[in-house]
Amino acid sequence: MSTLIDVLGAMVIGSMLMLMMITFQYQLRDTADAAIYMTGMVEEMQKASSKLNSIIALAGVGYTPTTTVAIADTNRLKFYTKWDYQNDRISSNPHTLEIKLATTATSLGRSLMITQDGVLLNDLGYLLWVDGLRFIYYTKTNTLTTAPAQVRSAELWLTFRHNAPKAGQKPLRTRLQQRCYFMNSYLQGA
C-alpha cells in the first residue's frame, strides 16, 4: 500500500513539474513576442524622431523669424522654408512643409503625414503606428505661445500604438516627447 501511495505522490509531483514547465514555456514565448514587437516599435520611433527633428530644423531658411510659421495648431505644424526637401537643395522658390496626422486609421494606426507644398515627401511617406500627435509651442524665452509669429521651438508628443502579438491582449503603447528648435530663427538672433 505504501508503494502505491509513493507512486501516486511521484505522479502528482511529476505532473505538477510538467505543468510548471509548460506554463513557463508559454510565458517565455509571450515575453519574446512582446519584445520582438516592441523592438519594431522602437525602430519606428527612432526613425520618426530623427526625421521630425531634421524636418523642423529646416523651418525658416530664407525667412525672418516672425514669418517662419504659418500654422501652429495643437495637432498640426506648417512652416515656410526655401529649402527644397525633395531635391535636397536650397531654392529661390518658397516651400511649405506640414506635419499632421491622417484623419483615418488603418490596421497600422494613423499615419503621420509630412508634406512639402501639399505633396507627400518621397523618403518619408507615412510614419506608421502613430496613434496621437500633439504640439506645444514656445517663444524665444521658453514661454508657451500659440501665435505663429512668436514660435521658436516646438515640443512634440507622439503616441505610438502597436497591436499585441496575441489576439485579446491590450495593444502596446509608447509615448515619445521631443523638443525641436527652429534653428534658423535662433541663428538670426530671434
Secondary structure, 3 states (H helix, E strand, C coil): CHHHHHHHHHHHHHHHHHHHHHHHHHHHHHHHHHHHHHHHHHHHHHHHHHHHHHHHCCCCCCCCHHHCEEEEECCEEEEEEEEECCCCEEEEEEEEEEEEECCCCECCEEEEEEEECCEECCCCCEEEEEEEEEEEEECCCCCEECCHHHCCEEEEEEEEEECCCCCCCCCEEEEEEEEEECHHHHHCCC
